[in-house]
Amino acid sequence: MAKKSSIEKNKLRRKLVKKFAGRRERLLAVANDESKSMEERFDARLKLAELPRNSSPSRIRNRCEVSGRPRAYYRKLGMSRIALRELGSQGMIPGLVKSSW
């Protein structure tokens, strides 16, 4: 099980990303627009830098919904390999059968 603080920190980042997504998108569009003047583009970059760092989508870490584990994460299922194996062995995941021979 991951530390509670790490899990909560990641939840806060997800919330901030959602909150600032529109503003960040508009500023990036202005900053990357070649038809705008250099001053406008530079101002957009400065305003973008003033936004909270944790509002950037690249700072979100994929974590297992069950255990909070950050590694061996399956995006399609939203959980780690260990949680997938445990729930699969218990028969909690439809269509998943643990192999045995």
C-alpha positions in Angstrom: 0.0 0.0 0.0 1.3 3.4 -1.0 1.6 6.3 1.5 -1.6 8.1 2.1 0.2 11.4 1.5 1.3 10.3 -2.0 -2.2 9.2 -2.9 -3.7 12.5 -1.6 -1.1 14.6 -3.4 -1.9 12.9 -6.7 -5.6 13.5 -6.1 -4.9 17.2 -5.5 -2.9 17.3 -8.8 -5.8 15.8 -10.7 -8.2 18.4 -9.3 -5.8 21.3 -10.2 -5.4 20.0 -13.7 -9.1 19.9 -14.2 -9.5 23.4 -12.7 -6.8 25.1 -14.8 -7.3 23.1 -18.0 -9.2 25.8 -20.0 -6.9 28.6 -18.9 -3.8 26.6 -19.7 -5.1 25.6 -23.1 -5.9 29.2 -24.1 -2.5 30.4 -23.0 -0.7 27.6 -24.8 -2.7 28.4 -28.0 -1.6 32.1 -27.8 2.0 31.2 -26.9 2.4 28.8 -29.9 0.6 30.9 -32.4 3.1 32.2 -35.0 0.8 34.9 -36.3 0.8 36.7 -32.9 3.5 39.3 -32.1 6.5 38.3 -29.9 5.3 40.4 -27.0 1.9 38.7 -26.9 3.5 35.3 -27.1 6.0 36.2 -24.4 3.2 37.5 -22.1 1.3 34.3 -22.6 4.4 32.3 -21.6 4.8 34.5 -18.5 1.1 34.0 -17.5 1.5 30.2 -18.1 4.5 30.2 -15.8 2.4 31.9 -13.1 0.0 29.0 -13.0 0.5 26.4 -10.2 3.0 23.8 -11.1 0.7 21.0 -10.1 -1.9 22.1 -12.6 0.3 20.7 -15.4 -1.0 17.3 -16.7 2.5 15.9 -16.9 2.8 15.9 -13.1 0.0 13.4 -12.6 1.2 10.0 -11.7 -0.9 6.9 -12.7 -1.7 5.0 -9.5 -3.6 1.8 -8.8 -7.1 2.5 -7.6 -7.0 -0.4 -5.2 -3.6 -0.1 -3.6 -2.1 3.2 -4.8 0.9 1.5 -6.3 2.6 3.7 -8.9 4.4 1.0 -10.9 3.2 -1.8 -13.1 -0.1 0.1 -13.8 -2.5 -1.1 -16.4 -4.3 1.9 -17.9 -7.2 -0.1 -19.3 -8.1 -1.5 -15.9 -6.8 1.3 -13.7 -4.9 -1.0 -11.3 -1.5 -2.5 -10.8 -0.5 -6.1 -11.7 -0.6 -7.2 -8.1 -4.1 -6.0 -7.4 -5.2 -7.4 -10.8 -3.8 -10.8 -9.9 -5.4 -10.8 -6.4 -8.9 -9.7 -7.6 -8.6 -12.2 -10.6 -7.9 -15.1 -8.2 -10.9 -14.2 -6.1 -13.1 -14.1 -9.2 -13.9 -10.4 -8.8 -12.9 -9.4 -12.4 -15.3 -10.7 -15.1 -13.7 -12.6 -17.9 -10.4 -13.0 -16.2 -9.3 -16.6 -15.4 -6.0 -17.4 -13.7 -4.1 -19.9 -15.8 -3.0 -23.2 -14.3 -1.5 -26.3 -15.9 
